[in-house]
């Protein structure tokens, strides 16, 4: 994992000064809670990154689903297919409604 460029140049003196500034701003009572919440946030971030990396790896390693080939049938175009007469339903005409001759 790569480190940030400015972290490499920090010495012990600079880290002590940064810690003292944080101590002055937040106070000694709130400092453990602050670092605890920072640690939890860092842990969640690492977990989320690991989950995303795992998802990408499984997507790369799985094979795409294979397509099932359906058997092809060839039909001779010279042959005509005739349906049996009883298999075709006969259309039924609707009965006309009788109108009553009432006038208003």
Backbone as CSV, one residue per row, in Angstrom:
resi,resn,N_x,N_y,N_z,CA_x,CA_y,CA_z,C_x,C_y,C_z
1,UNK,0.839,-1.166,0.000,0.000,0.000,0.000,0.886,1.232,0.000
2,UNK,0.530,2.209,-0.801,1.345,3.408,-0.908,1.028,4.361,0.235
3,UNK,2.057,5.028,0.724,1.854,6.050,1.747,1.832,7.410,1.078
4,UNK,1.193,8.352,1.728,1.150,9.699,1.183,2.520,10.350,1.296
5,UNK,2.824,11.249,0.394,4.155,11.845,0.324,4.482,12.681,1.555
6,UNK,3.528,13.424,2.096,3.838,14.285,3.237,4.026,13.495,4.531
7,UNK,3.495,12.286,4.612,3.660,11.484,5.822,5.101,10.981,5.929
8,UNK,5.754,10.753,4.811,7.126,10.275,4.825,8.075,11.321,5.399
9,UNK,7.736,12.597,5.234,8.622,13.678,5.681,8.358,14.100,7.122
10,UNK,7.363,13.541,7.797,7.067,13.922,9.177,8.014,13.203,10.125
11,UNK,8.598,13.978,10.998,9.475,13.391,12.005,8.760,13.316,13.338
12,UNK,9.495,12.911,14.372,8.918,12.777,15.707,8.500,14.131,16.260
13,UNK,9.283,15.148,16.033,8.955,16.487,16.523,7.666,17.023,15.940
14,UNK,7.496,16.837,14.646,6.271,17.311,13.990,5.047,16.566,14.505
15,UNK,5.181,15.255,14.725,4.056,14.468,15.237,3.661,14.903,16.650
16,UNK,4.650,15.243,17.494,4.369,15.719,18.854,3.634,17.051,18.800
17,UNK,4.051,17.947,17.912,3.388,19.250,17.776,1.941,19.067,17.312
18,UNK,1.727,18.195,16.342,0.366,17.929,15.860,-0.495,17.367,16.987
19,UNK,0.034,16.434,17.765,-0.709,15.862,18.885,-1.060,16.927,19.920
20,UNK,-0.130,17.840,20.231,-0.391,18.910,21.201,-1.469,19.874,20.702
21,UNK,-1.456,20.183,19.415,-2.485,21.066,18.843,-3.850,20.407,18.946
22,UNK,-3.929,19.130,18.650,-5.191,18.396,18.775,-5.635,18.359,20.230
23,UNK,-4.709,18.173,21.149,-5.014,18.142,22.578,-5.550,19.495,23.047
24,UNK,-4.996,20.581,22.553,-5.459,21.920,22.933,-6.865,22.178,22.391
25,UNK,-7.103,21.791,21.124,-8.417,22.048,20.533,-9.527,21.233,21.175
26,UNK,-9.297,19.964,21.406,-10.376,19.087,21.857,-10.359,18.811,23.356
27,UNK,-9.283,18.997,24.037,-9.211,18.756,25.468,-8.934,17.294,25.770
28,UNK,-8.461,17.037,26.993,-8.061,15.684,27.381,-9.254,14.763,27.570
29,UNK,-10.417,15.315,27.957,-11.592,14.464,28.209,-12.200,13.928,26.915
30,UNK,-12.166,14.723,25.865,-12.794,14.307,24.608,-11.833,13.565,23.679
31,UNK,-10.573,13.561,23.973,-9.568,12.961,23.090,-9.752,11.452,22.893
32,UNK,-10.006,10.648,23.935,-10.201,9.213,23.699,-11.429,8.902,22.836
33,UNK,-12.495,9.643,23.051,-13.684,9.447,22.217,-13.447,9.820,20.770
34,UNK,-12.675,10.884,20.578,-12.346,11.334,19.230,-11.529,10.284,18.484
35,UNK,-10.492,9.780,19.143,-9.666,8.761,18.498,-10.412,7.441,18.345
36,UNK,-11.314,7.142,19.263,-12.123,5.919,19.136,-13.042,5.974,17.925
37,UNK,-13.705,7.125,17.735,-14.589,7.255,16.568,-13.784,7.289,15.272
38,UNK,-12.585,7.867,15.332,-11.713,7.864,14.156,-11.293,6.437,13.800
39,UNK,-10.982,5.638,14.798,-10.599,4.240,14.569,-11.748,3.422,13.999
40,UNK,-12.981,3.650,14.507,-14.152,2.924,13.980,-14.414,3.297,12.523
41,UNK,-14.293,4.584,12.223,-14.506,5.031,10.850,-13.469,4.425,9.908
42,UNK,-12.229,4.369,10.361,-11.166,3.779,9.551,-11.412,2.285,9.327
43,UNK,-11.891,1.603,10.360,-12.185,0.171,10.260,-13.324,-0.077,9.264
44,UNK,-14.376,0.741,9.318,-15.490,0.602,8.376,-15.049,0.872,6.945
45,UNK,-14.190,1.866,6.779,-13.703,2.184,5.443,-12.891,1.028,4.867
46,UNK,-12.026,0.433,5.675,-11.230,-0.701,5.209,-12.113,-1.895,4.874
47,UNK,-13.153,-2.126,5.685,-14.070,-3.240,5.428,-14.819,-3.028,4.114
48,UNK,-15.287,-1.811,3.885,-16.010,-1.520,2.643,-15.102,-1.683,1.431
49,UNK,-13.847,-1.241,1.546,-12.908,-1.402,0.429,-12.621,-2.875,0.170
50,UNK,-12.468,-3.653,1.223,-12.211,-5.079,1.071,-13.403,-5.783,0.416
51,UNK,-14.630,-5.404,0.811,-15.821,-6.004,0.205,-15.914,-5.691,-1.285
52,UNK,-15.595,-4.455,-1.640,-15.644,-4.075,-3.053,-14.581,-4.837,-3.840
53,UNK,-13.394,-4.965,-3.287,-12.333,-5.718,-3.972,-12.734,-7.181,-4.139
54,UNK,-13.369,-7.767,-3.114,-13.822,-9.155,-3.216,-14.887,-9.308,-4.292
55,UNK,-15.819,-8.357,-4.385,-16.858,-8.412,-5.409,-16.260,-8.337,-6.803
56,UNK,-15.269,-7.477,-6.965,-14.629,-7.347,-8.273,-13.888,-8.632,-8.632
57,UNK,-13.188,-9.216,-7.659,-12.456,-10.466,-7.927,-13.403,-11.599,-8.286
58,UNK,-14.526,-11.721,-7.591,-15.464,-12.795,-7.925,-16.109,-12.562,-9.278
59,UNK,-16.328,-11.294,-9.645,-16.894,-11.008,-10.966,-15.903,-11.346,-12.066
60,UNK,-14.622,-11.144,-11.798,-13.605,-11.457,-12.802,-13.426,-12.969,-12.932
61,UNK,-13.459,-13.680,-11.816,-13.161,-15.108,-11.826,-14.321,-15.993,-12.268
62,UNK,-15.548,-15.507,-12.226,-16.675,-16.348,-12.631,-16.808,-16.335,-14.139
63,UNK,-17.212,-17.490,-14.668,-17.419,-17.597,-16.099,-18.812,-17.091,-16.442
64,UNK,-18.968,-16.502,-17.610,-20.314,-16.090,-18.011,-21.172,-17.329,-18.249
65,UNK,-22.471,-17.245,-18.034,-23.328,-18.417,-18.236,-23.321,-18.842,-19.694
66,UNK,-23.278,-20.149,-19.879,-23.265,-20.674,-21.241,-24.671,-20.719,-21.788
67,UNK,-24.787,-20.412,-23.051,-26.094,-20.447,-23.702,-26.378,-21.865,-24.171
68,UNK,-27.587,-22.286,-23.949,-27.994,-23.615,-24.394,-28.447,-23.493,-25.841
69,UNK,-27.829,-24.296,-26.700,-28.192,-24.246,-28.100,-29.428,-25.104,-28.333
70,UNK,-30.402,-24.502,-28.992,-31.619,-25.240,-29.315,-31.403,-25.973,-30.626
71,UNK,-31.932,-27.170,-30.725,-31.754,-27.912,-31.978,-32.511,-27.216,-33.103
72,UNK,-31.844,-27.126,-34.230,-32.482,-26.484,-35.375,-33.147,-27.544,-36.226
73,UNK,-34.283,-27.197,-36.751,-35.003,-28.114,-37.643,-35.112,-27.446,-38.996
74,UNK,-34.924,-28.236,-40.009,-35.047,-27.688,-41.349,-36.375,-28.157,-41.947
75,UNK,-37.029,-27.268,-42.645,-38.313,-27.569,-43.271,-38.106,-27.463,-44.765
76,UNK,-38.585,-28.469,-45.460,-38.513,-28.446,-46.909,-39.532,-27.430,-47.403
77,UNK,-39.091,-26.432,-48.125,-39.992,-25.359,-48.546,-40.964,-25.819,-49.623
78,UNK,-40.686,-26.895,-50.262,-41.583,-27.369,-51.298,-42.808,-28.059,-50.696
79,UNK,-42.690,-28.531,-49.472,-43.821,-29.185,-48.839,-44.781,-28.136,-48.311
80,UNK,-46.054,-28.375,-48.469,-47.061,-27.480,-47.915,-47.692,-28.180,-46.733
81,UNK,-47.910,-27.422,-45.709,-48.499,-27.977,-44.510,-49.972,-27.619,-44.519
82,UNK,-50.816,-28.643,-44.425,-52.254,-28.413,-44.406,-52.791,-28.779,-43.025
83,UNK,-53.616,-27.900,-42.504,-54.220,-28.163,-41.210,-55.469,-28.997,-41.404
84,UNK,-55.740,-29.799,-40.420,-56.948,-30.595,-40.480,-58.151,-29.687,-40.271
85,UNK,-59.242,-29.924,-40.972,-60.397,-29.024,-40.894,-61.000,-28.948,-39.486
86,UNK,-60.957,-30.023,-38.710,-61.602,-29.976,-37.415,-60.745,-29.249,-36.373
87,UNK,-59.492,-29.026,-36.687,-58.657,-28.343,-35.708,-58.806,-26.825,-35.789
88,UNK,-59.403,-26.316,-36.864,-59.593,-24.879,-37.001,-60.946,-24.519,-36.410
89,UNK,-60.979,-23.615,-35.445,-62.272,-23.244,-34.858,-63.088,-22.415,-35.834
90,UNK,-64.378,-22.640,-35.825,-65.284,-21.917,-36.701,-65.701,-20.624,-36.000
91,UNK,-65.578,-19.496,-36.684,-65.972,-18.252,-36.044,-67.489,-18.192,-35.854
92,UNK,-67.886,-17.669,-34.730,-69.308,-17.554,-34.418,-69.670,-16.081,-34.475
93,UNK,-70.703,-15.778,-35.262,-71.129,-14.390,-35.393,-71.948,-13.996,-34.169
94,UNK,-71.748,-12.788,-33.651,-72.537,-12.368,-32.494,-73.992,-12.129,-32.881
95,UNK,-74.889,-12.435,-31.948,-76.314,-12.247,-32.203,-76.650,-10.763,-32.090
96,UNK,-77.431,-10.256,-33.025,-77.802,-8.830,-32.934,-78.774,-8.616,-31.768
97,UNK,-78.575,-7.509,-31.095,-79.447,-7.196,-29.968,-80.736,-6.584,-30.485
98,UNK,-81.804,-6.947,-29.853,-83.084,-6.374,-30.275,-83.299,-5.082,-29.522
99,UNK,-83.597,-4.052,-30.283,-83.813,-2.742,-29.693,-85.293,-2.562,-29.401
100,UNK,-85.567,-2.060,-28.248,-86.981,-1.802,-27.947,-87.380,-0.452,-28.529
101,UNK,-88.556,-0.368,-28.971,-89.004,0.840,-29.639,-89.767,1.732,-28.674
102,UNK,-89.115,2.151,-27.671,-89.727,3.051,-26.696,-89.294,4.466,-27.042
103,UNK,-90.207,5.346,-27.007,-89.896,6.758,-27.275,-90.136,7.546,-26.006
104,UNK,-89.381,8.539,-25.866,-89.514,9.349,-24.670,-90.264,10.615,-24.947
